[in-house]
Amino acid sequence: MENLNIRQVRLAKEITIEQMADALGVHPNTYANWEKNPLSITIGNAFKIANILNVSVDSIFLACDSTKC
């Protein structure tokens, strides 16, 4: 799953916003905002998200503008 944004990967893996938020220990609105604005995600949370989604950090954060690809 290369060159997909966070939302696309999450949906492909059939994970809800609520499940992601719970796994990250944040409010669902916080996680939803991160999907809309990935530049607001800390490095630590980027690694946590990638781990939960079982993808590399660079495939969803560095390969392209993650809001548009």
Backbone bond lengths (Angstrom), bond angles and torsions (degrees), N, CA, C in turn:
res aa  C-N    CA-C-N  psi(-1)  N-CA   C-N-CA  omega(-1)  CA-C   N-CA-C  phi
1 M - - - 1.458 - - 1.521 109.84 -
2 E 1.275 116.56 67.37 1.452 118.83 -179.03 1.523 110.79 -92.22
3 N 1.304 115.18 152.41 1.451 124.21 176.47 1.528 113.98 61.22
4 L 1.306 116.52 33.84 1.455 121.48 173.39 1.512 108.42 -110.15
5 N 1.320 116.09 152.26 1.454 117.49 176.23 1.528 110.08 -83.53
6 I 1.306 115.22 172.42 1.469 121.08 -175.02 1.530 111.31 -56.42
7 R 1.310 116.18 -46.36 1.467 120.56 -177.89 1.527 110.64 -61.64
8 Q 1.322 117.24 -44.93 1.463 120.82 -179.14 1.524 111.49 -61.23
9 V 1.317 116.79 -42.14 1.468 120.26 179.40 1.523 109.62 -66.90
10 R 1.327 116.44 -44.58 1.474 120.35 -179.95 1.525 110.69 -59.04
11 L 1.319 116.62 -45.84 1.459 120.17 -179.40 1.526 111.59 -66.34
12 A 1.320 117.33 -39.40 1.465 120.84 178.73 1.524 111.33 -62.20
13 K 1.323 116.10 -29.75 1.465 120.74 -179.90 1.525 111.95 -93.65
14 E 1.340 115.97 4.62 1.462 122.90 177.68 1.523 112.64 56.74
15 I 1.316 115.10 44.93 1.464 122.02 177.42 1.527 107.32 -108.73
16 T 1.316 116.61 132.04 1.461 120.39 -179.69 1.534 110.89 -82.70
17 I 1.312 114.82 163.11 1.466 120.10 174.38 1.525 109.56 -59.21
18 E 1.309 116.17 -40.65 1.462 120.43 -179.40 1.522 111.62 -63.32
19 Q 1.324 117.07 -40.43 1.465 120.53 178.31 1.527 111.17 -65.54
20 M 1.335 116.26 -41.91 1.465 119.73 177.69 1.521 110.11 -62.90
21 A 1.313 116.46 -47.44 1.460 120.94 -178.51 1.525 110.48 -59.92
22 D 1.322 116.61 -43.51 1.463 121.19 179.49 1.529 110.41 -62.43
23 A 1.309 117.25 -44.38 1.466 120.88 -179.62 1.531 111.61 -65.01
24 L 1.323 116.45 -29.71 1.465 121.20 -179.31 1.530 112.80 -91.83
25 G 1.325 116.89 -11.30 1.460 120.66 -178.97 1.517 113.52 73.54
26 V 1.340 115.99 33.06 1.465 120.50 178.92 1.521 109.01 -126.90
27 H 1.313 116.28 166.78 1.457 122.03 177.12 1.532 108.80 -71.47
28 P 1.326 117.84 144.51 1.464 119.75 178.41 1.533 114.14 -53.90
29 N 1.327 116.80 -35.09 1.468 119.11 177.68 1.524 111.37 -64.85
30 T 1.316 116.73 -36.53 1.463 120.58 177.77 1.518 109.73 -62.87
31 Y 1.330 116.14 -48.04 1.458 119.30 -179.91 1.532 110.94 -63.13
32 A 1.323 117.12 -43.28 1.473 120.57 179.30 1.527 110.55 -59.00
33 N 1.331 116.71 -39.84 1.465 120.56 177.45 1.524 111.15 -64.84
34 W 1.328 117.53 -35.91 1.472 120.90 177.62 1.522 110.56 -63.10
35 E 1.340 116.52 -39.21 1.463 118.60 178.65 1.527 110.87 -64.21
36 K 1.318 116.30 -36.64 1.466 120.52 179.85 1.519 112.08 -75.29
37 N 1.326 117.14 -30.10 1.454 121.91 -177.36 1.533 109.40 -135.67
38 P 1.320 117.48 75.98 1.467 119.86 -175.54 1.525 114.27 -63.27
39 L 1.318 118.21 -18.30 1.462 119.98 178.19 1.527 111.82 -68.95
40 S 1.335 117.09 -14.55 1.462 120.56 179.11 1.532 112.64 -86.25
41 I 1.324 117.67 -4.13 1.461 121.85 -177.82 1.524 109.70 -81.93
42 T 1.315 116.29 132.30 1.462 119.81 177.07 1.526 109.64 -70.41
43 I 1.321 115.57 160.34 1.469 120.57 178.33 1.529 110.38 -57.76
44 G 1.317 116.01 -43.78 1.462 119.91 -179.82 1.514 112.43 -60.25
45 N 1.327 116.69 -44.39 1.456 119.78 179.13 1.529 111.63 -70.42
46 A 1.324 117.38 -31.17 1.466 120.36 176.27 1.528 109.54 -61.04
47 F 1.321 116.92 -43.47 1.464 120.53 178.35 1.525 110.77 -66.28
48 K 1.329 117.76 -39.08 1.469 120.66 178.14 1.524 110.67 -63.32
49 I 1.335 116.28 -44.54 1.466 120.83 179.81 1.524 110.00 -61.77
50 A 1.316 116.93 -47.25 1.466 120.97 179.38 1.524 110.68 -59.73
51 N 1.325 116.54 -40.56 1.463 120.61 179.20 1.525 111.32 -64.19
52 I 1.316 116.86 -45.51 1.466 120.86 179.29 1.523 110.56 -61.49
53 L 1.335 116.07 -40.90 1.464 120.76 -178.59 1.529 112.51 -83.05
54 N 1.331 115.89 -5.13 1.460 121.71 179.33 1.531 112.30 58.05
55 V 1.327 115.27 45.87 1.460 122.80 175.67 1.517 108.48 -133.04
56 S 1.322 116.70 166.06 1.460 119.18 176.62 1.520 109.79 -79.24
57 V 1.306 115.94 151.06 1.464 121.15 179.07 1.525 110.02 -58.93
58 D 1.326 116.87 -44.69 1.456 118.56 -176.73 1.521 112.92 -66.45
59 S 1.330 118.94 -26.98 1.463 119.69 -179.56 1.518 112.79 -68.83
60 I 1.334 117.91 -25.29 1.467 119.29 179.50 1.523 114.03 -113.75
61 F 1.333 117.42 -14.74 1.457 119.00 -178.32 1.524 114.30 -115.48
62 L 1.326 117.62 -27.12 1.454 119.40 -172.50 1.523 114.46 -115.11
63 A 1.319 118.38 -18.39 1.456 121.12 -173.91 1.518 112.87 -69.35
64 C 1.318 117.17 -24.97 1.451 121.51 -178.97 1.518 108.43 -165.05
65 D 1.297 115.96 -179.61 1.456 119.91 172.71 1.516 106.21 -69.11
66 S 1.312 117.81 103.85 1.467 121.91 -169.96 1.522 114.06 -66.23
67 T 1.308 118.88 -5.03 1.459 119.85 175.31 1.515 111.29 -89.26
68 K 1.359 118.10 -15.22 1.443 119.96 -172.62 1.520 115.99 -122.80
69 C 1.322 119.65 -13.98 1.473 117.54 -175.72 1.503 112.33 -97.59
